[in-house]
């Protein structure tokens, strides 16, 4: 189970990894501490993950809320199990419903308001995980979040920066309930200023007491539907009542040295990381400079090829024209790898495989259970719509649908949209190795690829892989790169044809991540954990 890591860190942040037998890692210390409290109280990694997720809805509201979606992958000691808790469209949503209601480009539903809101799935994920795997009473898992909502917390630096930027977006701050909830003094909170959400405490208490029933089939559901009807939205009580999360098998691909990466299957974009790794294994990348031109170029091109297919083919599985396995076929990936020119950047079209603001957390316990969990409201503060009596900010995942009648991701009643949030899990020779994830829209599979290559090919330890500079593919030949990337590498990539812009902007997300690597027998050797310096993250353990 051990890996031959290099423990020196040559990058700017100089964070050190955390070693412990029970670990929680996420992007806010109060949330990580909530999970640790559950472990100390006799709970397991699932109990810790649920408690952490609940607190995260409060302390990082720009990225997630009680109205988010979620996904998870759990190693229960015997097998991996995936959970898809992304919400479906209201029954009224058809392409004709969006005539005159679409976004400014006419190609998708709007980004803000009720016509961007699908049924929120995060609360259902907490309940499903607790009922199947948890040890502690579900109401106990909500207690830390209720305490934070009532007492408040001091707003941290990076969250405040995102909050302040969102406060300048007119179409966001004018949404029902937004200013009342998130701009209580007619402005974003300052760094260190106390922020409370007493209405969310009421919702969390009801969710805990009813094991989520109040949210989907009770008084919270009624409040959501009532506000939607009053403000011209389509969300009805029947849409909420009909929703159920789905337990799924993961999809996976072999990389090197017995390592196998697992992701949630579509409607999510996790398959992009698998495609990119499947392409990259056709190149001897381990002998290259990890921060050099050649290594970065090959990774970028593999990622571009993956996105070309994902954006063309991936949607709710019931409407896909091919199977995920077709995109992961060895022969097909070898064909795609042959399109990579080591000396030149290229734009890529989709292949033909059938011939004929998000938060992430991870937790692990000394009994061997490991949880990879992600939840998100999609764009910063989601739809902007808030149900103020319960402090519920609603996601805008409906904007991920298309209105193109020829695309598999076209909007339809009770259909799930294409989704960006993806937890990940690494196995080695059939045994659990690492639960991990990276936040940030389409940066997520790109972050999975870049950090795994650093750990598996270059033996960088998880914290070093976290700290290293990253790039982000946008479209065509356009690449954003962190300002910490080596100047000679940037110049070399530009010479190959990549259109690179170096970014030093807190709102440009290069994929903050969390990683828990199993060292050996959990009760003896435990785990090593890393938390990304790009957010106010923390890995804690005992």
N, C-alpha and C positions, 0 to 999 in steps of 0.2 A: 504493500500500500504506500510505502514511502516513495518519494520522487527525489531525484538528484538535483535539488534546487540550489541555485546560487543565492546566498543570503545577503550579499552586499547590494545596496541600492544606490545606483548612480544618478538618480533623478531628483528633481528639485524638492519634492515634498518631504522626503526622508521620514515618512511614517514607518512605524515598525509593526509587523504582524502580531496578532494576539494568539496565544497558545492556551487552550483550556479544554476541559472535558465536556462542558456545556457552554454553547456559544450562541449569541444573537448578533446579527450585523444588519444595520439599515442606515438611512441617511439622517437620523435625528437621535441624539443620545437619550431623550426622555422615552422615546418609543422602544429603543433597545433595552432600556432599564425595565420597562413594563414586561417585556418578554422574559427577561432574567428573573423577575419576581415570580412569574408562573413556574419557571423551572425550580426555583428555590422552594416553592410551595408544594413540590411533588408532582408538578405537571410535566408534560413531555414537550418535544419540539413543536408539535402542532399547537398545543395550548399557547406556547410562547409566540408562535407566528401569528395566531389570531389576535392575541392581546396587543402585539406590536402593530399589526395592521390597523386595529381600531384607533390606537393613539395617533398613528400617522395621518389619519383623516383630519385630525385637528391641527397638528403641528406643521404640516406642509400642505395647506389647503390649496395652494396654487397648482399642486400636482395631483391631488386626489381628494376624495371626500366620501361621505356616506352614499352618494349617488354614483360611485365609480363602478367599473367592471374589474374583474380579477381572473387570474389563472394561477394554477399551482402544480408542482410536481412533488410527490412525496415518496421517499424510501421508507417503508414501514418496518424494515428489518428482513423482509423476504422478497419484496418485489417493488418495482416502480409503478406508480399510479398517477395519471394526469387528471386535472380537473379544469374544465372549461366553464367559467362563470361569466362569459360575455353575454350581454343582453340581446334580445331580439327586437325587431321593429314592431311598433304598434300595428294592430290589425288593419288600421285605416291607411297605412302607408303603401301606396302603389305609385308607379311612375306618373299616372295622371293626377294623383294627389299633389304632386310637386310642381305642376304647371302653375307658374306665377309665384311659387314659393321657393324656388331653387336659389342656390348661391349665385354670386355675381357673374361667374363664368358660364352658368347654365348647365354645367356638367355634373353637379353633385348637389345634394341637399345643403342648406345653409350651415355655416359653422357655428352660429350662436342662436339662442332662443329655443323654444319648445320643438321646432321642427328639426332640431339636431339631436334630440334626446331619444335614445333607445332605453329599454327596461334596464335599470341598474342591476348588476349581478354580484357586486362585492359582498354584500351582506349575506347572500345565499351561499357564497363560497365559505365564509366564516362558519356558518351553521353546518354545512355539509362536511367540512373538515373536522369540526368538533364532534359531530355525531358519529362519524366513522372511526376517528382515531383518538380523540381527546380523552384525557383522564379527569380533568377538573370540570365542575359545573360550568355551563356556558355563561351564565350570568356573572360568574367570578372573572371571566376573561374580559368582560366589559368594564370592570371596576376601575382599572387604571385610567382608561379613556374618560370615564365619567368624572373622575377626580380632576384630570387635566382640563376638561371642558368647563367645569364649575370654578376651579381655582384660577385657571388661566396659566399662561406660560410667557416667557420673554421671547420675542420674535428674534430668530438668529439672522446672521448677516446675509447669507445667500438667499434664503427664503424671502427676506425683506426686499432684496433687489428685484426679484421676480414679481413680488407683490406690487411694488411701486411702478414697475413697467406696465403691469396689467391695469393699474388704476388710471392709466392714460388712454386706454382703448375705449373709445366711445361706445361701440356696439356691445362691449362687455359690461361696462358699468351702468348702462341703461336697462339691462335685463331685470326682470321682476325679482326683487328680493336681494339683489347683489349688493348694492350700496348699503342697505340696511344691515346686512350681515358682515360684510368684509371691509366696509369703509365707515365704521361707526362714528368717526370724528370728521367725516367728509374727506378722508384721505387714507392712504395706506399707513399702517403702523410704522413707527420708527424702529431701528435696531434696538433691541433691549426693552421695548415697550411691552407692557402686559396686554395680552389679548385673551378674551374669554369667549366661549360659545355655549352659554347656558341652554339655548334651545337644542343644541346637539346632545347635551347631557340628557335631556328628556327623551330624545329619540333613542339614544344608546341604552337607557334604562328599559324602555319598552322592548327594544330588540333583545336585550338580555333576558327579560322576564318571559318573553313569548318565543324564544329561540327563532327570532326573525319573522314570525307569523304576522306581527303588527306591520311590518314593512311591506309585505306582499299581499296580505289578505286581511288587514285590520285597519286601525285608525290612521296609521301613517300612509298606507296605500290610498285611503280615501282622501287624505289631504293633498297628496300628489295629484290625483286625478281631478279633484275639485279645482285646484289652481290651474291645471292644464286646460280644463274646459273654460274657465273664466278668461283665460288669456289666449285662446285660439289654438291650443295644442290638441293633438290627437290621442295622447296617452290616456287610457281608460283603466278603471279598476280591473276589468277583465284581462287586460294585457299584463298587469302585474300579477294577478292571481294565476295566470296560465304559465308563468315562467318557472323553469326548473334548471339548475346547473346540470352539467353533463360530465360524468366520469368517462375518461377516454384513455386509450393506450397511447403511449408516446410514439413518435417516429424517431428514427435514429440512423446514424451512419458511422462506420468505422473510420478512424483517422490513421493514427500510427501507434506502434508500441502497445497494442492491446486496448487503447483508449477508444471509447465509443460515446459520441455526443447524442443526448436525447433532448428532444424539443416537443412542445405541444403541436399536434397536427393542425392544419387549416380548420377554421378560418383565420388563424394567426400567421405571422410572417416568420416564425421560427424556422420553417423549412429553408429560408434564405441562408441562414448560417450553415445548415447541413449541405446545401448545394455548393456554397463557397468552399467549405472544407473538402468536399468530395472532388472539387476541381483542383484545389491546392495540393492535395496529396500526390498529384501527378508531377510535382516539382520538388527537387531536393532543396527545400528552403532552409533546412537546419544548418547548412554549411555557409549561409550568407550572414552578413552583418545584421543583427536584429533591428537596428535603427538606420540601416543603409538604404540606398536607392532601390536596389534589385528586390530586396525583400518587401519593401512597402509597395512597389509597383505590382508585383505578383499578387499581393493580397487585394489591392484596389481592383485589379482587373477581374479577379475571381468574384469579388463582391458585386461588381457591375453586371457580370454575367448572371449571377444569382437573382439580382433584382429585376433584370429584364424578363426572366421567366415568372417570377413571383407576381409582378404587377400585371402580367398578361393572364395568368391562369388561376391565381389563388382567390378563393371566396369561401362562402359557406359550402362545406363539402357536397351538399345535396345538389348544388348548381354548378359544380366544377365539371369541365369536359374531359378531365383525365384524373387519374389517381395520384396522390402524393408520391407513391412508389415509382411512378413513371418519371418524375423529375429527379429521382435519386438513383435511377438505374446506372450501373457501373459503365456500361457501354456509352450511354448518353453523356454522362459526365466526362468521360474520356474525350468524346467528340467536342464538347464545349471547351475543355482544357486546351485542345489544339488550336482554338481561336485566339489564345493569348499570345501576343507578340512581346517577347522580353525586351524589345528595343523601342516599342512605340505604344502610346496610349490609344485606345480605340473606343468608339461608341458601339454598343451591342444591341442587336434586336433579339426578341424571344426566339428560342429554339423550337423544334418540333419533336418532343420526346415520344409521341405516339405516332409511329410511322404506320400507316393504315389510318408638459409637464407630468409623469409616471413616477411611482415609487416602487422600490424593490426591497425585499427583506429575505433573509435566510436564517434558519435556526437549526441547531443540531444538539442532540443530547447524548449522555454517556451510555444510554442503552442502544445507540446506533441509529435512531430515527433522525432523518434529515428532511428539511422542508425548503423548497424553492418557491417563493410566492411573490406575485407582482400585482399591483392594482393601480388604476389610473383614471383620471377624468379626461384624458386625451390632451387637447390643447390647454394652455394655461387657464385654470379655473373652469374648464369644460365649456358647457353651453352658456355659462353665466347665470342661468336660472337657479334660484334658490327658493326652497320652501321654507320661509323664515320661521314658522312656528316650531319646526323641528331641526333647523340648521342644516338642511340637506341640500348640498350643491350638486347639480346633476351634470353628468358627462355629456359630451357631444359626439358620441361615436357614430351617430347617424350620418355625420358629414363624411364618413369613410365609405359610404355607399356611392355608386355611380348611377347616373341617369341614362347611361348609354345602353340601349336595349340589346346590343350585341355582346356586351361584356357579362361574364358570369357573376360579377359583383353588383348587378343592377338591384335596386331597392325592391323589396317585396314584403308583404305582410308576414310577420312572425319569423323573419329571416335574420340571421346574424350577419353583420357587415364584416368586410376585411378588417383585421385587427392588427395593431402594431405591438402590443405588449406580450412579452414572451419570457417565462421562466426557463431556466436550462438546468441540465443535470449531466454530469460526466460519470461514466462507469469505466472500470478497467477490469478486464477478464471476468466479467459478470458480477463484480463487487462494486459497491458505491464508492466514488472517489471525491466528487465535489458537487455541492449545490451552489449555483451562482446565477447572477443576472446582471444586466446592464440597462439603465434607463435612457429614455430619450428618443421617441418616435422611431424613424427608420435607422437611427444609430444603434438600436439594440442588437440586431444580428451582426452589424459591423463591429460592435464592441465584443460580442462573443468570439468572433473570428480573431480579432487582434489580440485579445488577452490570452486565448487558448494557444495561439501560435507562440506567444512569448513564453508561456509556461511549458508547453509540451515540446516545442522545437528548440527553444533557447534556454530552458531550465531556469527562467526567472521565477522567483517565488511569487505567491499571489499578490503581496503588497507592491512589489516592484512592478509587476505586470499592470497593476492598478495605476501606479504613478506615472508610467511611461507616456510620452506624448502620443496623441491619436490623430487620425484623419477621419473625415466624414464625406462619403460620396453623396452628392445631391442629384444631379442629372447630367446626361451627356458626358462631357469631360470635366465637369465642375467638381472640385474637391475643396473642402475647407480643411485647414490643418491648424493645430494648436501652435501658438507662438513659441512654445518650447521645443518644437521639432527642429532638428539640426538644419542649419542654413544650407549646408552642402547637399543634404538630402532633398530639401525643397527645390533647390536650383536644379538638381539632377532630374527630379520628377517633372519639372517644368520643361526641361530639355527633351523629355520623352513625349511631351504633348499634353500632359495633365495641366488643366487650368486651375492653379492653386491660389487660394486666398487664405492668408493666415489670420486667424480670428482671436481676439482677446476680449470676449464679451460674455458676461455671466449668463445671458439668456441664450447664447449659442451653446447647445448641449452636446458635449462630446462623450456622453454616456457614462455618467457616474455609476459605479457598480459595487456589488458586495460579493464576497467569495468565502466559502468554508470548505477547506480541503481536509479530508480524513487522513490522519497520520498512520493509523494502524487500528488496533483494538480500541474503540472509543473510551471504554472505562479505564484504560491504562495509558495509552499514548495520546488519546484525544484528537483534537483538531487544530489546524492553524487557520486563522481568519484574517481577512483584509477588508478594509472599508475605504471607499474612494475619497480622495481629498477634494474632488470637484464639488462636493456638497458638504453640508455640516454633518458628515457621517460618523458612525461609531460602531466598533466591534467590541462587545463586552462578553465576559465569561467568568466561569469559576470552575 
